[in-house]
Amino acid sequence: MTPAHGRAELEARYGKLLIDADPRGGMRIISPIGWEAKWMTLMRDLPGCGDKRLYVNRDMAEPLRAALSAVAVVAPEYKIRTIGCWNVRYKRTSAKQVSLHALGLAVDINADRNPMRSPIETDMPPLFVDAFMREGFTWGGDFGMPDPMHFQLCSGF
C-alpha cells in the first residue's frame, strides 16, 4: 500500500472524519458511521515493544511491524518505553484539522524524550528514524515545528 499524500488522498481512501465531544470525555468519531470497525485493528506482539498492544489503522499494521522489526536489528540499544497511536482529536497545530492519530495512521514513540519543540530535542538514533522512513513513514522531526516522537503513514499533511 502506498501511503496517502495530502488531505484529498486521505479523504478519498478513508472518508472525511467528523469528530465531536464524547459525553464520556474526550472526542469521538461521529461520521462516517462504522468507520472504526472498518479501519481499526488491535496489534499484539510488536517487535521491541514487549507486551504492549496498539490500536492502529489496518493499513498501518504491516508497515509498522516491518519498521519495528528493522529497528530491532539496526538500533537494538534504543528501547521503546512508550508507544501510542489512536487518539481521536484535532491536530495540535490546527484546531480545525483532524489529527492523523484519529485515523490511526500515526504513532508517537518515547514522547518524554522526543518532545514537540524547536529547536529539536531527540534521543532517537538516525538508524531508528531511517528504518521507519524506509517503510513509508514520514518523521515529525522534519516538520516546521519538530515533533520527533511522531511517525505518520502519510505525507503532505
N, C-alpha and C positions, 0 to 999 in steps of 0.2 A: 504494500500500500504506500503510495506517495503521500507525504504529509500535505495538508492543505496550505495554500498560500493566500493570506488575506481573509477578510471578513466574508466576502462574497462566496469564496470556495467553502469556507466553514459552514455557512448557512445552507449552501446547496447540498452539502454532504450530510449535515446533522440537523438541519432545520434551524429556525430562528427561535432561540430560547427566550421565553419571557419568565422573569423571576419576580417574586414578591415576598413580603414578610410572611414568615410562618407563624401562626398563632402560638406554637410551642416554643418559639425562639428561633433566631437566625433567619435564613431565607430558604425558599423552596421554588422548584420549577413549577410554573402553573400552566405552561404550554410549550410544546405540544404534549397532549395527554399521552401517557405511556412512554415518554422519552427515556426515562431512567431504565425501565425494564428492557427496552430495545437496545440500549447502547452501553450499559454499565455491567461490569463483571468484577468479582472478587478474586484477587490473585493471592496465592499462597506459595510457600517455598521460593521466595525471592532470593536469588543469589546474593550473598553478602549481607543479608538483612535479618538473619536469624529467623525467629518465628513470627516476624511482622507480617501482617496481611494488609493489602492495599486495594481499595475500591477504585477502579480505573475504567476508562473508555475501552471497549472491546478492541478498537483499532490500535490502542497503545500497548496492549498486553505483550505481544511478541517483541516489538522493538524495545520495550522497557526491559524485558527479560534478557534480550540479547545484549543491551548496553550494560546491565548489571553483571552479566556473565563475563563480558570483556573487561570490565573494571576489576573484577576479582583476579584476573590474570595480570593486567598491566599496572595496577595500583593496589596490590593486596594490603599494603600498610595503611591505606585510608579506610577508616571504619565508618560505616553508615550507622549513626546512632539514632537519627530520626529521619523519617521519610513520610511525606504527606501528599495527597493528591486531591480527592474530591472535596470541594468546598463551594457550595452554591453562594456566589457573591458577585459583586461588581469588581472591576479592576481597581487596584489601589491607586492607580494614577488617573482613573477616569470613572467617576460615579455614574456614567451613562452607558458604559460598555460592560457586557457580561464577561467575567474572567474565564480564561481557558480552564481554570480549576473547576468551574461549574460544568464544563463539558467533559471533565475527566481526562484532559489532554495535557496536563502539566503536573510536574512533581517538584516539591521543594525538599532539598536534602540538607541536613545539618544546619537548619536556619540560624541557630545561635552563633555559629562561627562564620556564616556567609550572609550577613545582613544586606538588605537593600539600602545602599547609601553610596554617596560619592564623597571622596574617592573610594574606589572598590576595595573591599576587605574580604579576603577569602583564604581558606586553608586547603582548598581542593588542588591536588596536583594537576598540571596541564594534561597528563595522560588520562586522568579521570574524565576531564571535560572532553577531550578528543574522542574517547570511547563512546560517549553519548552522541556527539556530533556525527560520528561515522554511521550511527543508526538512524539518522534523520532528525535528531533533536536540535533545537535552537537553544543556545545558552543565554540566560539572563545576564550574565556578566558582560555581554556585549551590548546591552541596552544603553540608551542615553542616560537613564538613571540605573546604574548597575544593580542587578539583582542576582548575585552569583549562586544562591541556593536553588534557583529556578531553571528547570529544563522543560521545554514545551515541544510537543509534536505538531508544530505549525510554524510557519514563518510569516513575516509581513503583517503581524498583528500585535 
